[in-house]
Amino acid sequence: MSIERADDHPTHESSGNTITSLAAPARGASEVALFRTELPPGGALPRHRHDHIDVFTVERGGGTVQVGDERSAVGVGDSVVVPVGAWHHLEAGADGTTITVAMPGGTKLIREDGSEIVPPWVR
């Protein structure tokens, strides 16, 4: 059994958002990455896609998610399953939004400009 204490979770900044890695392959979660993303009021996750499934749950606040051509309001407790390769983005509401995300470890983030990275919170 492996326990990582809250004070030991690495934190990253990306596009004005705070990402806290809760579990990742580099720290013993060999197949999955689990992380929390905090978007400030009016903030957003830029449009992107992944080479694996992306699943998230809204923990605080709300906003609007777009997956492909489909847009929908989301709020606390709502979960979104983003299919492999689907372009998506999230816009935070007036109070900001916090989501908890799970995806396979090593998942690539693919930007609109074609660049690809494996972010540190999924390694």
C-alpha positions as CSV (number, residue, x, y, z in Angstrom):
1,M,0.0,0.0,0.0
2,S,1.2,3.5,-0.8
3,I,-0.2,6.7,0.8
4,E,0.8,10.1,-0.4
5,R,-0.1,12.8,2.1
6,A,-1.9,15.9,0.9
7,D,1.1,18.2,1.7
8,D,3.2,16.0,-0.6
9,H,1.1,16.4,-3.8
10,P,3.0,18.3,-6.5
11,T,1.3,21.4,-7.8
12,H,1.6,22.8,-11.3
13,E,0.4,25.9,-13.1
14,S,-0.9,25.7,-16.7
15,S,-2.9,28.3,-18.7
16,G,-3.8,30.2,-15.5
17,N,-5.1,27.1,-13.8
18,T,-3.7,25.2,-10.8
19,I,-3.2,21.5,-11.2
20,T,-2.6,19.2,-8.2
21,S,-1.3,15.7,-9.0
22,L,-3.0,13.3,-6.6
23,A,-1.5,10.1,-8.0
24,A,0.7,9.4,-11.0
25,P,2.8,6.6,-12.4
26,A,6.1,8.2,-11.2
27,R,4.8,8.0,-7.7
28,G,3.4,4.4,-7.7
29,A,0.1,4.6,-9.6
30,S,1.5,2.6,-12.5
31,E,-1.6,2.7,-14.7
32,V,-3.5,5.8,-13.8
33,A,-3.2,9.6,-13.2
34,L,-5.5,11.3,-10.9
35,F,-5.4,15.1,-10.5
36,R,-7.4,18.1,-9.5
37,T,-7.6,21.2,-11.7
38,E,-8.8,24.5,-10.3
39,L,-10.0,27.1,-12.8
40,P,-10.4,30.7,-11.6
41,P,-13.6,32.6,-12.1
42,G,-14.1,33.1,-15.8
43,G,-11.0,30.9,-16.5
44,A,-10.8,28.1,-19.0
45,L,-9.0,24.9,-20.1
46,P,-7.8,25.6,-23.7
47,R,-9.3,23.4,-26.5
48,H,-7.3,20.2,-26.7
49,R,-7.6,16.4,-27.1
50,H,-5.9,13.2,-25.7
51,D,-4.7,9.9,-27.1
52,H,-6.6,8.1,-24.2
53,I,-9.9,8.5,-22.5
54,D,-10.4,11.5,-20.1
55,V,-12.9,11.4,-17.3
56,F,-13.7,14.2,-14.9
57,T,-16.1,15.2,-12.1
58,V,-17.0,18.7,-11.1
59,E,-16.2,19.1,-7.4
60,R,-16.8,22.9,-7.0
61,G,-18.5,25.6,-9.0
62,G,-19.6,24.9,-12.5
63,G,-19.3,26.0,-16.1
64,T,-19.7,25.0,-19.7
65,V,-18.0,22.0,-21.3
66,Q,-17.7,21.4,-25.0
67,V,-16.8,18.0,-26.4
68,G,-16.8,17.9,-30.2
69,D,-19.8,20.0,-31.3
70,E,-21.8,19.4,-28.1
71,R,-21.9,22.1,-25.4
72,S,-23.4,21.6,-22.0
73,A,-23.6,23.3,-18.6
74,V,-22.0,21.3,-15.8
75,G,-22.2,21.6,-12.0
76,V,-21.1,20.0,-8.8
77,G,-21.4,16.2,-9.0
78,D,-21.6,16.0,-12.8
79,S,-19.2,13.7,-14.5
80,V,-18.0,14.0,-18.1
81,V,-16.5,11.2,-20.2
82,V,-14.4,12.5,-23.1
83,P,-13.8,9.9,-25.8
84,V,-10.3,9.3,-27.1
85,G,-9.3,12.0,-29.6
86,A,-12.3,14.3,-29.0
87,W,-11.5,18.0,-29.0
88,H,-12.8,19.5,-25.8
89,H,-12.6,22.5,-23.5
90,L,-14.1,23.7,-20.2
91,E,-15.0,27.3,-19.4
92,A,-15.4,28.1,-15.6
93,G,-18.4,29.9,-14.3
94,A,-18.4,33.1,-12.3
95,D,-17.3,31.3,-9.1
96,G,-14.6,29.2,-10.8
97,T,-14.6,25.5,-11.2
98,T,-12.7,22.6,-9.6
99,I,-12.6,19.2,-11.4
100,T,-11.0,15.9,-10.5
101,V,-9.7,14.1,-13.5
102,A,-8.7,10.5,-14.1
103,M,-6.9,9.2,-17.2
104,P,-4.4,6.5,-18.0
105,G,-0.8,7.3,-17.0
106,G,1.3,8.7,-19.9
107,T,-1.7,10.2,-21.7
108,K,-0.7,12.8,-24.3
109,L,-2.2,16.3,-24.3
110,I,-2.5,17.4,-28.0
111,R,-3.0,21.1,-28.6
112,E,-4.7,22.8,-31.5
113,D,-1.3,23.8,-33.0
114,G,-0.5,20.1,-33.2
115,S,2.1,20.1,-30.4
116,E,2.0,17.1,-28.1
117,I,3.2,16.7,-24.5
118,V,2.8,14.3,-21.6
119,P,2.2,16.7,-18.8
120,P,4.1,16.1,-15.5
121,W,0.9,15.4,-13.6
122,V,0.2,12.3,-15.8
123,R,3.8,10.9,-15.8
